[in-house]
Amino acid sequence: MAFPEPYYVKTNGIDMAVYEQGPKDGVPVVLCHGFPELAYSWRHQLPALAKAGFRVIAPDQRGYGNTVGPKGPEAVPLYDMKHLTDDLAGMLDALGLEKAIFAGHDWGGIVVWQMALRHPDRVSGVIGVNTPFMPRSPIDPIEGMRAVFGEDMYIVFFQKYGEADALLDKDVARSMRFWYRKSGMTLAEFDARPASEKNLAFLKGFAADESLWPGKVLLNEEELAYYTAAFKKSGFTGGINWYRNFSRNWKDSEGLVEKVSVPSLMISAADDIVLRPSMADGMEQFVPDLEKHVIPECGHWTQAEQPEALNRLMIDWLKRRFG
């Protein structure tokens, strides 16, 4: 089934591109992507969930793909968690929906867990794909990452406005081939490497010859062309701006009650070196109604690496809890 064409809704000061499949009277499930992703990253999930009877809604989120976000260094605060979650609440308003189940991968996972805290009346369930619920850090998260990993760690590097953006914008197709790779090693193999090779300095590897990049290319030619066209249009700045709000989000979340009170599903990937399965340990303290699974032989890009396994877990849980 071809990936649907978008329609647009006005929400929170932006025109959001929305891609939808499934019956209009189906239980709504909103799929939220991460970096550097798009609604298209859920291309294997939309038709499967729609066939199972759900109304599946996947937006290009603020600054990505066909959803143009505010531009310039002064616009960075407009990509904070308040804006990202208000965008989704406004999207529900525009679609005439009171509530939805929210599923998110990578950054989208952070957003959907926060939706349950910031807009609890709009969320009927949460599915985290790779991304667990992460309670508020006792210290500024950027300072913590800088102390542990150093300046070259990709999230710390992203804080410098314009630098990573220009690096990735220079050759978008190459950037897509760099990010979208099947993991070249298991988590155990990664953990056995010297500490100097575990600082998550991904963009240092980006400078190397492409033949030296670890893992195998994940995208076929059609998929690579889709992502490349989208990021040539949008650039990378909007997506990287999400990272530039880690400290702001941390400050703004002080006093927020950290309790997810809806049915929740956590699906981890066994070999994701950034969002490792152990990060979901203890989630029950904050998410009491929780079911957890780990997909074996799967790296970070779960929707594309193990689509059948992911679809099966999502549909099974959705039917049991909301069917």
C-alpha positions in Angstrom: 0.0 0.0 0.0 1.4 3.4 -1.0 2.2 5.9 1.8 -0.7 8.3 2.0 -0.5 11.9 0.9 -0.7 14.5 3.7 -3.5 16.8 4.6 -2.9 19.9 6.7 -4.3 21.1 10.0 -3.7 24.4 11.8 -2.4 23.9 15.3 -0.5 26.1 17.8 0.6 28.5 15.1 1.9 26.0 12.5 0.4 24.1 9.6 1.0 20.5 10.5 1.2 17.8 7.8 -0.8 14.7 8.8 -0.8 11.3 7.1 -3.7 9.0 7.9 -5.0 5.5 7.2 -7.8 3.3 8.6 -11.5 3.8 9.4 -12.6 7.2 10.6 -14.6 5.5 13.4 -11.6 3.4 14.5 -9.9 4.0 17.9 -7.4 6.8 17.1 -3.7 6.0 17.4 -1.2 8.8 16.9 2.4 7.8 15.8 5.1 10.3 16.7 8.5 10.1 15.0 12.0 11.0 16.3 15.3 12.3 14.7 16.0 12.4 11.9 12.7 10.9 11.1 9.3 11.7 9.5 5.8 10.4 9.6 7.1 8.2 6.8 9.2 6.4 9.4 5.9 4.6 10.4 5.3 3.5 6.8 5.2 -0.2 7.8 3.0 0.5 10.8 0.2 2.6 9.2 -1.2 0.0 6.9 -0.9 -2.8 9.5 -2.7 -0.9 12.3 -5.3 0.4 9.8 -6.0 -3.2 8.7 -6.5 -4.1 12.3 -9.3 -1.5 12.5 -7.5 1.5 14.1 -7.6 5.1 12.8 -3.8 5.7 12.4 -2.6 9.3 12.4 1.1 10.2 11.8 2.2 13.8 11.7 5.4 15.3 10.4 6.1 17.1 13.6 7.3 20.7 14.2 10.3 21.5 11.9 10.2 18.2 10.0 9.2 17.3 6.4 6.1 19.1 5.3 5.5 20.8 8.7 7.4 24.0 8.5 8.6 25.4 11.8 9.8 28.8 12.9 13.2 29.8 11.6 16.4 31.4 13.0 18.4 31.2 16.2 15.7 33.3 18.1 13.1 30.6 17.3 14.9 27.8 19.2 12.7 28.1 22.3 9.6 27.5 20.0 10.7 23.9 19.8 10.5 23.1 23.5 8.3 20.4 25.1 5.4 22.8 25.7 5.2 23.6 22.0 5.7 20.0 20.9 2.9 18.6 23.1 0.6 21.6 22.5 1.0 20.9 18.7 -0.4 17.4 19.2 -3.2 18.5 21.5 -4.1 21.2 18.9 -4.0 18.5 16.1 -6.6 16.5 18.1 -8.8 19.6 18.4 -8.5 20.2 14.6 -9.5 16.6 14.0 -12.4 16.7 16.4 -10.9 14.1 18.7 -11.1 14.1 22.4 -8.4 11.5 23.1 -6.0 9.2 21.3 -3.4 6.5 22.1 0.0 8.0 21.5 2.9 6.0 20.3 6.4 7.4 19.9 9.9 6.4 18.8 13.2 8.1 19.8 12.3 11.8 20.4 8.7 11.0 19.6 8.8 8.7 22.6 9.9 11.5 24.9 7.0 13.6 23.6 4.3 10.9 24.0 5.3 10.2 27.6 5.2 14.0 28.3 1.8 14.2 26.6 0.5 11.9 29.4 1.8 14.3 32.0 1.0 17.6 30.3 -2.3 16.7 28.5 -3.6 13.7 30.5 -7.2 14.4 29.5 -6.2 13.9 25.8 -4.3 10.6 26.2 -6.0 7.2 26.5 -2.8 5.1 26.3 0.9 5.4 25.6 3.3 3.2 23.6 7.0 3.8 23.9 9.1 2.4 21.1 12.7 2.2 22.3 12.2 5.3 24.4 11.2 4.6 28.0 9.6 7.0 30.4 12.5 9.0 31.8 12.0 10.8 35.1 13.3 14.3 35.6 17.1 14.3 36.1 18.5 15.8 39.3 20.9 17.9 37.2 20.7 19.7 33.9 20.8 16.8 31.4 23.2 18.6 29.0 25.6 19.3 31.8 25.3 15.6 32.8 26.0 14.4 29.2 28.9 16.8 28.8 30.4 15.5 32.1 30.1 11.8 31.2 30.7 11.8 27.4 32.5 15.1 26.6 32.0 17.8 24.0 31.9 15.4 21.0 28.9 13.5 22.2 26.3 14.1 19.5 23.6 15.7 21.8 26.2 18.0 23.3 27.6 18.9 19.9 24.0 19.7 18.7 23.8 22.6 21.2 26.1 24.7 19.0 23.5 26.4 16.7 24.2 25.9 13.0 27.2 23.6 13.2 25.7 20.2 13.0 23.0 21.6 10.9 25.5 22.7 8.2 27.4 19.5 8.4 24.3 17.4 7.7 22.7 19.8 5.2 25.8 19.7 3.0 25.0 16.3 1.5 21.5 15.2 2.6 21.6 11.8 0.9 24.9 11.0 2.6 23.5 12.1 5.9 20.5 9.8 5.5 22.8 6.8 4.7 24.9 7.7 7.8 22.0 7.7 10.2 19.9 4.9 8.8 22.0 1.8 9.3 21.4 -1.5 10.9 23.4 -1.8 14.0 26.8 -3.3 13.2 27.2 -4.9 16.6 25.2 -6.3 19.5 24.8 -4.2 22.7 27.2 -6.7 24.4 29.8 -6.2 21.7 29.4 -2.4 22.0 29.8 -2.6 25.8 33.0 -4.6 25.4 34.7 -1.8 23.4 37.2 0.6 25.0 35.7 3.6 26.8 37.3 5.9 24.2 35.0 4.3 21.6 31.8 4.6 23.6 31.4 8.4 23.8 28.6 8.5 21.2 30.6 10.9 19.1 28.6 9.9 16.0 29.4 12.9 13.9 33.2 12.3 14.2 32.4 9.0 12.4 30.4 11.0 9.8 33.6 12.6 8.6 35.2 9.2 7.8 35.0 7.5 4.4 31.6 6.0 3.9 33.1 2.5 3.4 34.3 2.6 7.1 30.9 3.3 8.6 29.7 0.4 10.8 26.6 -1.6 10.0 24.6 -2.0 6.8 22.5 0.6 5.0 18.9 0.2 6.1 17.0 2.1 3.4 16.3 1.0 -0.2 16.6 3.5 -3.0 13.0 4.6 -2.9 13.1 5.1 0.9 16.4 7.0 0.7 14.9 9.2 -2.1 11.9 10.0 0.1 13.9 11.0 3.2 16.5 12.9 1.1 13.8 15.0 -0.6 12.1 15.8 2.7 15.2 16.9 4.5 16.5 18.9 1.5 13.2 20.8 1.8 13.2 21.2 5.6 16.9 21.1 6.5 18.0 19.6 9.8 17.8 22.7 12.0 14.2 22.2 13.1 14.8 18.7 14.2 18.1 19.6 16.0 16.3 22.5 17.8 14.4 19.8 19.7 17.8 18.8 21.3 18.6 22.5 21.9 15.7 22.6 24.4 16.9 19.8 26.7 18.0 22.3 29.4 14.9 24.5 28.9 12.6 21.5 29.2 14.4 20.4 32.3 14.0 23.8 34.0 10.3 24.1 32.9 9.4 20.6 34.2 10.2 21.4 37.8 7.2 20.5 39.9 5.5 18.4 37.2 3.8 15.4 38.7 5.5 12.3 37.1 2.7 9.8 37.0 1.4 8.2 33.8 -2.0 7.0 34.7 -3.1 5.4 31.5 -2.4 1.8 30.1 1.1 1.8 28.6 3.3 -0.4 26.5 7.0 -0.3 26.4 8.8 -2.0 23.5 12.6 -2.0 23.7 15.1 -3.0 21.1 17.8 -5.5 22.3 20.7 -3.8 20.5 19.9 -0.1 20.7 23.1 1.4 22.1 21.5 4.8 22.9 18.1 3.7 24.2 19.1 0.5 25.7 16.5 -1.9 27.2 17.9 -1.5 30.8 16.7 2.2 30.7 13.1 0.8 31.1 14.0 -0.8 34.4 11.9 0.7 37.2 9.5 2.4 34.9 6.6 0.9 36.9 7.3 3.4 39.7 6.0 6.1 37.3 3.9 4.1 34.9 1.9 1.6 37.1 -0.2 0.0 34.3 2.7 -1.1 32.2 3.5 -4.0 29.9 7.1 -4.5 28.6 8.7 -6.4 25.7 12.1 -6.5 24.1 12.5 -7.2 20.4 15.7 -9.3 19.8 18.2 -8.7 17.0 17.1 -5.1 16.6 19.0 -1.8 16.7 17.6 1.8 17.0 15.4 1.9 13.9 12.8 -0.6 15.1 10.0 0.4 12.8 12.1 -0.5 9.8 14.5 -3.1 11.2 11.8 -5.4 12.8 8.5 -4.1 11.4 6.5 -7.4 11.7 7.6 -7.9 15.4 6.7 -4.3 16.3 3.4 -4.4 14.5 2.5 -7.7 16.2 3.3 -6.4 19.7 1.4 -3.1 19.1 -1.7 -4.6 17.6 -1.9 -7.4 20.2 -1.8 -4.8 23.0 -4.1 -2.3 21.3 -6.7 -5.0 20.7 -6.5 -6.3 24.3 -6.7 -2.9 25.9 -8.8 -0.9 23.4 -10.4 -3.3 21.0 
